[in-house]
Amino acid sequence: MIQMMANDGARMLVKSQALMAHVGRSPQALGRLFPLAILVVALGAIVHPAACVTSPAFAASPKPRTTNATLPRNTADMRDAILAAVHSGQLADLKAAIELNELRPDIADERIDDVVAYFKSQSKDGEGRETLAVLDKILALPPAVVPFGRDIENNAIYVWPYLAERDLTKLNAAESAELAGLMPPEDAAAIKAAKRWTWWRLAIGADGTWHSFRREK
C-alpha cells in the first residue's frame, strides 16, 4: 500500500514539474499547480511519517523528563543569574543572584554572613572555582519537580540535579552514567552505599526564589 502511494506521489511530482514548465505560457496552469503541490506534500508526509516527528529520542521516551526549556520564566531567570556567575569564573558574581532573593538561600546548618567566603572555604582550591564547577555540572542536567505548597501558580520546586530526587537503588544505565560524570568516583560510591543523596543539591521555586544550594548530609 505504501509503495503504491509512493509511486502515485512520484507520478504526481512529474506532472507538477510539467505544469511548472507551462506556467509562463499558460496562466490557467498556475491555478492547477497549487492544489497539486499540496497533494504531493501530503503524500510525502504519509510515505515518510518519521519526518513529522520532532525527535526520535522524544518519541521513544514514555515519560519525557523535565528540561530547562520547560522551566517557568522566573525559575529560568534565576538559573541564568546563577550561570552568569559560573561563566564569569568569579564566585563573587553569585552575589547578584543571591540579592534577587528576599532571604538568602539555605547553604549550611549554621548562619553564614559571608556567602562568598563560605563557598571559597568549601572549595579545595580556596578560590571557589570548584563550587562554580559543581554549579555548572548540576545545572547542565534536567531538574526534578517537587510539589510544594498550595499556591496553584507556584506550587513546585525545581531541584538540580534530578538525581537528587531519584531512588538511587533503581538508577538505569543512563542515570548511572550521569551520576558517574557528575562527581568524583568516591562520592558516587558513597551515595550508592548510603542509598540516599549526600552531594550538592540546588533548589529554585517556580516563583524564582533560590531556596537552597548545599551539600546534603
Secondary structure, DSSP 8 states (H G I E B T S, - for coil): -HHHHHHHHHHHHHHHHHHHHHTTT-HHHHHHHHHHHHHHHHHHHHH-GGGG-S-HHHHH-SS----GGGS-HHHHHHHHHHHHHHHHT-GGGHHHHHTTSSS--B-SSS--S-HHHHHHHHSTTSSSHHHHHHHHHHHTS--EEEE-SS-SSS-EEEEESGGGGS-TTS--HHHHHHHHHHS-HHHHHHHHHHTS--SEEEEEETTS-EEEEEE--
